[in-house]
Amino acid sequence: MDSLGSLSAFVQAADTRSFTAAGRKLGVSSSAIGKAITRLEDKLGVRLFHRSTRAITLTPEGACFLERCRRIFSEIEAAEQELMHSQEAPRGTLRISLPLAGMLMMPTLSAFMQHYPEIALEIDFSDRLVEVIEEGFDAVIRAGELSDSRLMSRVLGTFELLLVASPAYLARQGLPATPADLQAHVCLHHRFATSGKLEPWPLAQPELPVSAVVNTIEPLIYMAEQGLGIACLPDFSIRPQLAQGRLVQVLAAHTRHSGTFRLLWPSSRHLSPKLRVFVDYMSAHLFARHPQDAA
């Protein structure tokens, strides 16, 4: 058991990159964590961490050892969860983080809540790069590639960026035939809340008029529907508008873009019943044509 305690101290320190944070999670002092890791290093005959007054980082030997330790604790946790939850219905609180565009995922999330009424969702909307493990999230949904080896992931679906406008706007201003024609149009832009940069449109045209800028997608959809200009929007966010003809795609032959949404969760965390059904449900329904019917 003492060995398992030292291994646990090592894994927590590696995940949090802090003896203090590891001690807080394990309910012991930072000095106790440091002593446990020193004893482990003495036993193994290798240094597991580079230490400085500001931070700790894994040595190559520490990184290799960490992967082994994770598998050990994953197997222990899996065995415990299998015994504890074999007959248990999914219940409890799930703390998840969604991008600001995640408001457009609410039909699917609402259907999930109706399907699993004993699971409470605690949702954080943010475009910043959250620290999944350090901030205690059970799962996050983000666009892009996985860059943290401490996380597991599942692809939820792909999306495309489309240039769209209302029929009324196009009747008034004319249909652009080439990207160069956009110079004579009202262009509605999205600014990334984290970087402060304008989201680039999927065109070779480098410079575009900037007639309005917002930092969330919902106002762009509204402005485009009201005939105020042309907007660049992800296809999943405007499916009803396209199907009903309230918005029309323009310059389709000139736009090329694809992105991926992934669901991420800590690799050291066994898939509890509540997390497993969330992962499975979102994978099956988030990019369904009619997510509101998923319940």
N, C-alpha and C positions, 0 to 999 in steps of 0.2 A: 504493500500500500504506500510505503514511503516513496518507492520508485515511481508509482503512478502520480503521487503528489508532485514530485519534481518534474515529471513529464508535463503535467498539467500547467505548472508554473511556466515552463519553457514555451508551451504552445500559446498560452495567453500573452506572454511577453512578446512573442514573435508576431502575433496577430495585432496587438495594440501598439507595438513598437515602443512600449513604455513599461518599466517596472512598476511605476506608480499606478497606472491604469490596470495592469494585470493584478496587482494586489487588491485594488478596489473591487474587481470582479470576483476575486476568490475570497475576499473578506479577510485579508492579511495585510501586513505592512509591506512597503516597497523593499525594505531591507530584508524581510523574510524571503521575498521573491529572489532578490539578488543572491542571498546565501544558498537557496535551493539550487539555483542555476550554477553557482560556483561549485557546489558539491557534485552536480551532474557532470560538469566539465572535467572535474578532477577524476571522476569515475571513468569517464570515456577517454580521457587523455587528449581531448581536442578543445579548442575554443569555439563556442557556439555563436557568440556575439562580439562585434566590435563595439566598444563602449566609448562614449564621449560625454562631456558635461551637458550636451544638448539632446542627444538621441542615441538609440541603439540600433544597430543594423546586423543582419545575419551574416555570418561568414559563409563561404561555400559549403563547408561541412555542416554548418547549422541549417542551411537551406535544405540540404539532402536529408538531414535527420528530421526536419520538420515534416516533410512529406510522409515519412514512416510513422511519425507520431500521430499525424492526422488520421491515417488509416487505422491505427490502433484505437483511437478514441471514437472514430466513426463506427467501428465494429462493436465496441462496448455500448455506444449509444443506440445503435441499431438493435442490439440484443435487448436492451432495457425497454426501448420503445415497442418492440415487437411483443414483449410480455405485458407491458402496461396498457397498450392501446389496441391489442388484437381485436377486442370486441367493442371498442369505444367509438362512438359516433364523432365526426369532426365537430369540434367546439373550441371556444376560446377566442382570444384577440389576435388578429394578424396586423402587424404594423408594416405598412407598405409605402413606398415612395413612387410617385408618378411624375412624368414631365408635365409642364404647364398645359400642354395639349391633352393631357390625360383627362381633362374635363369632358372631352369628346368620347372617352371610354366609359362614361358613367352609365349608359344603357346596359352594357355588359356587366359592369360592377353591380348595378342595381339588381339585375337578374340573378347574379351570383348570391347576393344577400337574401333574395327571396327563396332561392333554392337551398341555401344553408343558413337558416335563421339563427342557429346557435353559434355562428361565427361572426364576431364583431370586427369590422374593418376600421383601422385607424390610419387615415390616408394623409400623406404629406405631398403637396404639389410643389414641385421645384424643378427648375432646369439646371440647377447646379449639380456638380459631380459629388453626390453624397458618399460618405464613407459607410458602406453597408454594415460592416461588422462593428466598427467603432461607435456608430450612432444607434446600433441596436435594431436595425430593420430586419424583418423576416424575409422580405423580398422587395425588389425594385424592378420597375419596367423602364427601360431606356432604349434609345435608338443608337446604333453604332456597333462597333466590335467590342468583344470582351478583352479588357486589358489587365484585370486583376486575377492572378492565379489562385487567389483564395476563394474565388466564387465559382459556383456552378451556373450553367445557363441553359435556357431552352428558347429556341426561336419561336416567336409568337406569330410572325407573319412579315410580309414585305409591304412597302408602300412606295408610291411615286409622287413626285411633286408635279402639279399641273398648273398651267396658267389659265385662269378662268375669268369670265366677266358675265354680267347679266345681258340677256337679249336686248333690254332697253338701252343699255350703255352702248352696245355694238351698233344698234340701229341709229343712235345719235352720233357716235364718233367714228363708225366704220370698223370693218374687220381687218386687223393687221395681217398682212400676208408674209412679212419677213420680220426677223427680230429688229431690223433697223427701223421699221415702222413704229416701234414702241416709243421712239423719240417724240412722236406727236400724240402720245396717249398719257392718261393719268395712271401712274403706277403706284400701287399700294404695297408697302413693304412691312416685313416682320423683322424686328430687332431682337437678337438673342439677349435674354435678360442677364445672363452671366457674363458674357464677353463684351456686350454693348455694340457688337458688330451687326451690320445688316446681313440677313440670310441671303446668300447669293441665289439668283435664279438660274435654273439649269439651261443656260443659253451661252453661246459663244460671245454674245454682245457684252462687252465689259462694262459700259456705262449706261445707266438707265435713269430716267427722270425719277425723282423722289417727291411724290405728291403728298404722301402721308406715311407715318411710321407708327407701329404699335408693337408692344412686346408680348402680346398673347394672340392666339389665332382666332378666337371667337369674334373679336371686333372686325378682323379682316373679312371673315365670312359675311358678317352683317353689312359691311360697307360695300362689298362686291355685289351682294344681293340687291342693295338699294341703288345700284347703277352708278356708284361713285368712281369706278375705275376698274383696272385689271389687277388681280392679286395672284400670288403664287402660293398654293395651298396643297397639303398632302391629300391624296385621293380619298383616304378613309374618312376624312373629316367632312367631306362634301358629297358623299354618295347620294343622300336624299335630294339635295339641290340639283345634282346632275340628272338623276332619274326623273325628277319632276320638271326639268327644263328651266329651273330658276337661275341656274348658272350653266354656261356653255364653255367648253374647252377651246382655247385658241392656240395657234402655233404648235399644234400637236406634232407635226413633222419635224419641228426644230428643237424639241425638248427631249432630253434623255436623262433620266434619273431613277435610281432605285435605292431604297434604304431598308433597314431591317430593325424591327423591334424585338428585343430580347427580355425575358424575365430572368433575373439574377437572384441567387440566394447563397448564403455562406456554405462553402463546400464541407465544412466541419460539422454542419448541422444536419442531423437526420431529418428526412422528410416526415414530419408529424402528420397525422391525418388531416389537420386543418390546412397545412401548407401543401400537402399532396393534392388535395381536391382543388385548391386554388390554382396550382400550377396546371393541373389537367383541364380545369374549366376554362381558364383564360386561353390556353393553347387551342382548345376546341372552338371557342366562341368569339374571341375578341375580333377576329377578322372575318367572321361569318357575314354573309350579305345582309342578314337581318338580326343583329345581336339582341334586339329587344324581344325576339321570339325565343331566345335560348332557354328561358325558364320553362 
